Amino acid sequence: MTLFDRFDETTPLTGRLAMGIEYDGSGYCGFQRLSHAASIQGALEHALSRVANAPVRVHASGRTDSGVHATRQIIHFDPPALRTEKGWVFGANANLPRDIAVRWVKAVPDDFHSRLSALARRYRYVLVNQLHRPVLERANVTWCRDPLDVDAMHRAAQALVGENDFSSFRAAGCRSKTPWRHLHFLEVTRHGPLVTVDIQGNAFLHHMIRNVVGALVSVGRGAQQEDYMGRLLALKDRKQGDVTAPACGLHFVDVRYEEAFALPEEPLGPGLLFSTGEWTGERPIPDSHMVRLRRGRPRMAECGNGRRESVS
């Protein structure tokens, strides 16, 4: 995929379809459809149903929370009508609000599932670290006016990499049946005033990333020592954890699948970080029990050791 690929407008797409979606989550209750509030899923289903002239139900690679953004959310659906690539993309975007956009659409095998087939999910949390509050970026960054020691934050974060029990970093209302997750990498870097927490794993618990960032900021400010993250992890108790970072700084930037699905590769967002030049698919996915399980049995949720692996 290049930044200027043209959409086919002659050949109707058949079978199951996958779509790449981008959105500003500021005005939504999250991805999942709710009866009492605006959702990303509700807006997408309304727009796609208009294009198809029939009801459409979509499934997402991850259910982002209220206020969280996405630059590469992957959805799939089984279309009730035939439309071309251009018809789906242009038609959906014409019926979507300005804070949600379809980036591409692609026919995929019937066994593709945006959530259950995912091997890895990646988020970037962006902080603006300066004395004055941000203005133009205020809706998609978190402001921290205390100087942050990014090197200390990065070193402290390495205690979380690997397969661990993340009970100390899950929300009280988390519905996952297991607190175990596998983090592939967790990097903290600085780009001028921007401090980025870049994190990839097989899946994440409710508020897990925001709770990790809240604790890392305490390390960066000097309020906690570098062993803080390891100590929290060992406690396995959210009541002894740190604050939850605001939703506005969190961006869902990548989902990885088997190469055989051949989904488009894109520059990783958000736009503030385009200068890093990284595209999806550049980093290998670490070999692990959870990844091997998903590759061998993509629709199974129980690990061989008896723990159940959440795929949300």
Disulfide bonds with the S-S distance in Angstrom:
none
